[in-house]
Structures are given as C-alpha cells and as structure tokens.
C-alpha cells in the first residue's frame, strides 16, 4: 500500500528581497545575498525540527505497516495500538501493553494463515475465518483513513515549523545586515551570483538566538 505523500520539510524562500532599516541618512545602498534555505536547514532549530519530522513520519509508517502485515485486528485493538504507538514517551506499562497487543495480533494472523490452508474445516473454523475476513476488510478502510489523517497531521506540523523557521531566519538576517550596514538582502534564488554572502553569519545569529 502507498504510505505517506511526499511531504517536504524545507522549501526555497519566496523572497524578492529583505529590506533592512539601517538608519543611514546618506541614501547609500549596500546589497548582500543569503541562502535562506541553507540557514533554515542547517540551523539548530531546523535540524531539530527535521529530526522530529522524520520520527513522526517513521512512527506512523511503522504503525500502518504493522496493520498492513497483520490485518486481523479488532477495532478495539487497532485504536489501543494507535494510541500507544504514537505516544512520544510511553511509560513502561504502556510499552508492555502495546507489545502484548502486538503479540496477540501476530498470533491471530498466524491462526488466520493456518485456517486458510486447512482442508477439513469445522464450523468453528469457518466462523473464525469469516470473522478474520471481516476484520481484514475493516482494516483496509481504517488504514486508508489513518493514512489520510497522518498525512494531514504531519503536513500541518511541518508547515507550522517551516513558518517559524523562516521567521527566525529572517530575524537573524536582519540582525546581521543591520550590524554590517546592508540595506537590501536578496535570497540567492533571486540573485545567485551576488556578492557579500551573509549565509554563514546569519546561521550563527539564528543559532545564537534559538
């Protein structure tokens, strides 16, 4: 089954220019450039956000993969597993409960496989097979819903962090530009061959302010 959409973490800064109020009275224009994407992605805030983002995606992908492999969960098991699986810091008791549910699900899936290849089925066997089949169909619907939910959830988190990252980066660039007397700073996507690159000092300023 398809897992997550391609959710980006950083994107090129949509900047025409950053106008810096330096307070100069002589009208002199000093221009510099900065790689905003570099500042964001290499900053402490950016790298920490990227780590959290990757963990969020992997945790949810692992949950969906487990259900995809063992499609015999009851609704109650599925909901309990989701609640426990997505906890950032589960207690030892919660971890133990999650492992117990996983073990029960794996055992049920093994039983389903055994019954599927059994030749002489009893009435109880047929009833259990029908139940497993219904659970499998139900899990298909649940996985699709959760996949959509997770995509929306992770993308919303990424968008919020991205906006915060760029706000911090812009503030850092403004600080450096004012200190060095620049009146306008363009993103390198706008002026790729511009001189006076402020990326490194802006990154230092962003880290110092985080």
ABEGO torsion letter per residue (X at the ends): XBBBBBBBABBBBBBABBBBBAGBAAGBBBBBBBBAAAAAAABAAAAAAAAAAAAAAAAAAAAAAAAAABAABBAAAAAAAAAAAABABBBAAAAAAAAAAAAAAAAAAAAAAAAAABABBBAAAAAAAAAAAAAAAAAAAAAAAAAAAAAAAAAAAAAAAAAAAAAAAAAAAAAAAAAAGBABBBBAAABAABBGBAAAAAAAAAAAAX
